[in-house]
Amino acid sequence: MPDKHAKSSKYTADRNIPGAFEGETVTRRRFMTGTAHTAGAIAAGAFTLPALGFALGPIFKNSPHHWETVGTVNSFSEDNYSAVVVTLTPGVGEAGKTTVYVRKFNPALDTDPYDRESRFIAISSRCAHLGCPVRWVDAAERFICPCHGGVYDLLGRRVGGPPARPLDRFYTRVVGEDVQVGPRFSVNSELRRFSPRDPGEPLDGIGQYLYPSRPSEQKL
Amino acid sequence: MPRLPKLPAPPLPAPFVEPPPRPGEANGKGGVLEGAQEAGITVVDWVDERTSLSGGVRWMLFRKVPKGTNWFYTLGSATLFAFLSQAVTGVFLAMYYRPDAAGGAYESIRHVTNEVFLGQFVRGMHKWGSSVMVVLVFLHMGRTFIWGAYKYPRELNWVIGVVLLILTLVMSFTGYLLPFDQRAYWATIVGVNINGTGPLIGPYLSDFLRGGGEFGATTLSRFYAIHMLLIPGLLIALIGAHLYLVAKLGTTAPPWREPKQEPELLEAEV
């Protein structure tokens, strides 16, 4: 009985394959099978890859920075927040809007070195736990989240509950007399600026590497 | 005394001989009912002659089941019927639904619930049926686990079942957004952000679900497409594989039934 595992010659002529050419190593049947498989793979790839790119495309889309006027320089106070509504995503009505809490820069409060250059502080109402809308409660001087009990102080730093980092902020600028709110950025517990992250993603220590920012949205 | 051979009957004259029934003809004179029955059988025969489907149907339905088979064995079929109910009501809800995040989605659901004939009923079937299906999936899974019915050679069917469980939960998650009311919107925000808390791939996963960094114009239609095209296709394919393996491997007896061994067989083995 012939040994199945014996090393056979690589030449088809030596393996007694009918119609073998001299020096041929791939049988014509094998070649045709490979060609058919390749053609099938190309045809399948021709509709799978564009569809996949189509589904994943928006993730990598670079949207231009969007600045929105929220009031005049004199409409905000130094020691309390005013709620303003800005549009994050145009075209989807109420679903694309969010509340931002704005106040004037206060040298007595905003002692962190990263806030020095901005004249207005804009704090996102998106909870850093899982994204519910926090509310500024004036009497308690706290931001309070209705979903899972996250509590933040006047500067947006976590003082209670499950949030993983302080509240996000928005860049602000003054154009003439108008205060404008721009792109979002995230901060760690020392209020150091980071590229925007989704809620629930800590930024202290190893967190900033475990939760990479998206390449299309970087801090300014 | 030997019996005499019987003489053959004398031949009838030709006009009195009844012709034999033609093939496919019931005994000659059937009523309308019999004719309809014959027509049905003819159609089934015609299909079966060309596909041999009846063998497959017999293989699937007329199986041997172990002694002790009881009502707990119907939990899988119950789940299947919950799925079919979801599929049928979902198809008809899709005829009215508009995945428009600027207000059209909520308005279309409001229209179905308040104005369409039986709309509230069909939507209620779909809404409550989803919870029923999840509960039944877990009961079915618990039965399989407690009976030990996941053991060799049925491990693959357990694995397929776990994938089906995950797909069912993905259906629940994506379907929750579609009414597009406050509860749906914020629950989806929270759900997508829970996905995002997975290290390294989490942020990309939530970006895929939202179709970008923020809840946007395509998020709702994306959830809708996942809910009614992508996952149902996978579910149907995997339910087919699940049922095939059930028919192929058979069901297990309940654990309290001892395997009965013939005493003679034991002696012969010794």
Chai-1 contact restraints between the chains, C-beta under 6 A:
chainA,res_idxA,chainB,res_idxB,connection_type,confidence,min_distance_angstrom,max_distance_angstrom,comment,restraint_id
A,P58,B,G211,contact,1.0,0.0,6.0,A-B,restraint_1
A,P58,B,G212,contact,1.0,0.0,6.0,A-B,restraint_2
A,I59,B,D207,contact,1.0,0.0,6.0,A-B,restraint_3
A,L88,B,E214,contact,1.0,0.0,6.0,A-B,restraint_4
A,T89,B,E214,contact,1.0,0.0,6.0,A-B,restraint_5
A,T89,B,G216,contact,1.0,0.0,6.0,A-B,restraint_6
A,G91,B,A217,contact,1.0,0.0,6.0,A-B,restraint_7
A,V92,B,A101,contact,1.0,0.0,6.0,A-B,restraint_8
A,V92,B,A102,contact,1.0,0.0,6.0,A-B,restraint_9
A,V92,B,A217,contact,1.0,0.0,6.0,A-B,restraint_10
A,G93,B,A102,contact,1.0,0.0,6.0,A-B,restraint_11
A,G93,B,G103,contact,1.0,0.0,6.0,A-B,restraint_12
A,A95,B,A101,contact,1.0,0.0,6.0,A-B,restraint_13
A,L130,B,V190,contact,1.0,0.0,6.0,A-B,restraint_14
A,L130,B,N193,contact,1.0,0.0,6.0,A-B,restraint_15
A,G131,B,I189,contact,1.0,0.0,6.0,A-B,restraint_16
A,G131,B,N193,contact,1.0,0.0,6.0,A-B,restraint_17
A,D198,B,N193,contact,1.0,0.0,6.0,A-B,restraint_18
A,D198,B,G196,contact,1.0,0.0,6.0,A-B,restraint_19
A,D198,B,P203,contact,1.0,0.0,6.0,A-B,restraint_20
A,D198,B,S206,contact,1.0,0.0,6.0,A-B,restraint_21
A,P199,B,N193,contact,1.0,0.0,6.0,A-B,restraint_22
A,G200,B,N193,contact,1.0,0.0,6.0,A-B,restraint_23
A,G200,B,G196,contact,1.0,0.0,6.0,A-B,restraint_24
A,G200,B,T197,contact,1.0,0.0,6.0,A-B,restraint_25
A,L210,B,P199,contact,1.0,0.0,6.0,A-B,restraint_26
A,Y211,B,P203,contact,1.0,0.0,6.0,A-B,restraint_27
A,R214,B,G213,contact,1.0,0.0,6.0,A-B,restraint_28
A,E217,B,G213,contact,1.0,0.0,6.0,A-B,restraint_29
